[in-house]
């Protein structure tokens, strides 16, 4: 069964209660009877594998490092000098 976090509106304390998902939210503290409110907690997400980051999804878009430490173009085209008369 899931744990739900509640906040006591009178004292500000937070506490956890194990409840079924089908149960209604508590409106009063089970021991003191003070009014309470359910706090929504963020869910933890773990991204595993490739493709979740920008650098994973675009293969070949970034310049590759050459063995001498410089960068090389990923294009396979060779550049030719342009003619000024064309």
ChimeraX commands (.cxc) that place a marker at each C-alpha (Angstrom):
marker #1 position 0.00,0.00,0.00 radius 0.5
marker #1 position 1.25,3.51,-0.76 radius 0.5
marker #1 position 2.37,6.02,1.85 radius 0.5
marker #1 position 0.67,9.41,1.79 radius 0.5
marker #1 position 2.11,12.56,3.38 radius 0.5
marker #1 position -0.23,14.84,5.32 radius 0.5
marker #1 position 0.32,18.24,6.90 radius 0.5
marker #1 position -1.34,19.21,10.17 radius 0.5
marker #1 position -2.88,22.64,9.49 radius 0.5
marker #1 position -2.80,23.63,13.18 radius 0.5
marker #1 position 0.80,22.73,14.07 radius 0.5
marker #1 position 2.47,22.52,10.64 radius 0.5
marker #1 position 3.89,19.05,11.31 radius 0.5
marker #1 position 3.98,16.52,8.48 radius 0.5
marker #1 position 3.37,12.80,8.87 radius 0.5
marker #1 position 2.90,9.72,6.71 radius 0.5
marker #1 position -0.06,7.36,6.65 radius 0.5
marker #1 position -0.23,4.07,4.77 radius 0.5
marker #1 position -3.56,3.95,2.93 radius 0.5
marker #1 position -5.14,2.11,0.04 radius 0.5
marker #1 position -5.45,4.10,-3.18 radius 0.5
marker #1 position -9.22,3.61,-2.99 radius 0.5
marker #1 position -9.45,5.26,0.47 radius 0.5
marker #1 position -10.54,8.89,0.73 radius 0.5
marker #1 position -8.00,11.47,1.90 radius 0.5
marker #1 position -7.95,12.17,5.63 radius 0.5
marker #1 position -9.49,15.43,6.85 radius 0.5
marker #1 position -8.50,15.08,10.53 radius 0.5
marker #1 position -5.36,13.86,12.31 radius 0.5
marker #1 position -5.97,10.27,13.51 radius 0.5
marker #1 position -4.61,10.98,17.03 radius 0.5
marker #1 position -5.39,14.64,17.76 radius 0.5
marker #1 position -8.35,15.36,15.48 radius 0.5
marker #1 position -6.68,18.53,14.07 radius 0.5
marker #1 position -7.50,19.39,10.44 radius 0.5
marker #1 position -4.99,17.96,7.91 radius 0.5
marker #1 position -4.28,18.31,4.21 radius 0.5
marker #1 position -2.71,15.74,1.88 radius 0.5
marker #1 position 0.62,16.88,0.40 radius 0.5
marker #1 position 1.40,15.82,-3.17 radius 0.5
marker #1 position 4.91,14.39,-3.39 radius 0.5
marker #1 position 6.98,14.37,-6.63 radius 0.5
marker #1 position 7.76,10.99,-8.11 radius 0.5
marker #1 position 11.38,10.07,-8.70 radius 0.5
marker #1 position 12.24,9.30,-12.32 radius 0.5
marker #1 position 15.45,7.63,-13.51 radius 0.5
marker #1 position 16.33,7.90,-17.20 radius 0.5
marker #1 position 18.36,4.86,-18.19 radius 0.5
marker #1 position 19.86,4.10,-21.57 radius 0.5
marker #1 position 20.70,6.30,-24.51 radius 0.5
marker #1 position 18.50,8.80,-26.31 radius 0.5
marker #1 position 17.38,10.89,-23.35 radius 0.5
marker #1 position 19.86,13.71,-23.79 radius 0.5
marker #1 position 20.50,16.08,-26.71 radius 0.5
marker #1 position 23.98,14.73,-27.35 radius 0.5
marker #1 position 22.63,11.14,-27.48 radius 0.5
marker #1 position 19.98,11.74,-30.12 radius 0.5
marker #1 position 22.01,13.50,-32.80 radius 0.5
marker #1 position 24.83,11.27,-33.92 radius 0.5
marker #1 position 27.44,13.02,-36.04 radius 0.5
marker #1 position 26.12,16.54,-35.40 radius 0.5
marker #1 position 28.99,17.55,-33.14 radius 0.5
marker #1 position 32.53,17.90,-34.55 radius 0.5
marker #1 position 34.74,14.93,-33.88 radius 0.5
marker #1 position 38.13,15.27,-32.24 radius 0.5
marker #1 position 41.12,14.34,-34.37 radius 0.5
marker #1 position 44.12,12.50,-33.00 radius 0.5
marker #1 position 46.17,15.72,-32.86 radius 0.5
marker #1 position 43.65,17.42,-30.54 radius 0.5
marker #1 position 42.00,19.66,-33.14 radius 0.5
marker #1 position 38.52,19.33,-34.53 radius 0.5
marker #1 position 37.60,17.93,-37.90 radius 0.5
marker #1 position 34.45,18.36,-39.95 radius 0.5
marker #1 position 32.01,15.48,-39.98 radius 0.5
marker #1 position 31.23,16.23,-43.63 radius 0.5
marker #1 position 32.79,13.83,-46.12 radius 0.5
marker #1 position 32.80,16.51,-48.87 radius 0.5
marker #1 position 36.10,18.02,-49.87 radius 0.5
marker #1 position 36.24,21.77,-50.20 radius 0.5
marker #1 position 37.42,23.23,-53.48 radius 0.5
marker #1 position 38.59,26.77,-53.95 radius 0.5
marker #1 position 35.98,28.92,-55.63 radius 0.5
marker #1 position 36.64,30.60,-58.94 radius 0.5
marker #1 position 36.15,34.31,-58.92 radius 0.5
marker #1 position 35.01,34.47,-62.56 radius 0.5
marker #1 position 31.95,32.18,-62.35 radius 0.5
marker link #1:1,2 radius 0.2
marker link #1:2,3 radius 0.2
marker link #1:3,4 radius 0.2
marker link #1:4,5 radius 0.2
marker link #1:5,6 radius 0.2
marker link #1:6,7 radius 0.2
marker link #1:7,8 radius 0.2
marker link #1:8,9 radius 0.2
marker link #1:9,10 radius 0.2
marker link #1:10,11 radius 0.2
marker link #1:11,12 radius 0.2
marker link #1:12,13 radius 0.2
marker link #1:13,14 radius 0.2
marker link #1:14,15 radius 0.2
marker link #1:15,16 radius 0.2
marker link #1:16,17 radius 0.2
marker link #1:17,18 radius 0.2
marker link #1:18,19 radius 0.2
marker link #1:19,20 radius 0.2
marker link #1:20,21 radius 0.2
marker link #1:21,22 radius 0.2
marker link #1:22,23 radius 0.2
marker link #1:23,24 radius 0.2
marker link #1:24,25 radius 0.2
marker link #1:25,26 radius 0.2
marker link #1:26,27 radius 0.2
marker link #1:27,28 radius 0.2
marker link #1:28,29 radius 0.2
marker link #1:29,30 radius 0.2
marker link #1:30,31 radius 0.2
marker link #1:31,32 radius 0.2
marker link #1:32,33 radius 0.2
marker link #1:33,34 radius 0.2
marker link #1:34,35 radius 0.2
marker link #1:35,36 radius 0.2
marker link #1:36,37 radius 0.2
marker link #1:37,38 radius 0.2
marker link #1:38,39 radius 0.2
marker link #1:39,40 radius 0.2
marker link #1:40,41 radius 0.2
marker link #1:41,42 radius 0.2
marker link #1:42,43 radius 0.2
marker link #1:43,44 radius 0.2
marker link #1:44,45 radius 0.2
marker link #1:45,46 radius 0.2
marker link #1:46,47 radius 0.2
marker link #1:47,48 radius 0.2
marker link #1:48,49 radius 0.2
marker link #1:49,50 radius 0.2
marker link #1:50,51 radius 0.2
marker link #1:51,52 radius 0.2
marker link #1:52,53 radius 0.2
marker link #1:53,54 radius 0.2
marker link #1:54,55 radius 0.2
marker link #1:55,56 radius 0.2
marker link #1:56,57 radius 0.2
marker link #1:57,58 radius 0.2
marker link #1:58,59 radius 0.2
marker link #1:59,60 radius 0.2
marker link #1:60,61 radius 0.2
marker link #1:61,62 radius 0.2
marker link #1:62,63 radius 0.2
marker link #1:63,64 radius 0.2
marker link #1:64,65 radius 0.2
marker link #1:65,66 radius 0.2
marker link #1:66,67 radius 0.2
marker link #1:67,68 radius 0.2
marker link #1:68,69 radius 0.2
marker link #1:69,70 radius 0.2
marker link #1:70,71 radius 0.2
marker link #1:71,72 radius 0.2
marker link #1:72,73 radius 0.2
marker link #1:73,74 radius 0.2
marker link #1:74,75 radius 0.2
marker link #1:75,76 radius 0.2
marker link #1:76,77 radius 0.2
marker link #1:77,78 radius 0.2
marker link #1:78,79 radius 0.2
marker link #1:79,80 radius 0.2
marker link #1:80,81 radius 0.2
marker link #1:81,82 radius 0.2
marker link #1:82,83 radius 0.2
marker link #1:83,84 radius 0.2
marker link #1:84,85 radius 0.2
marker link #1:85,86 radius 0.2
view
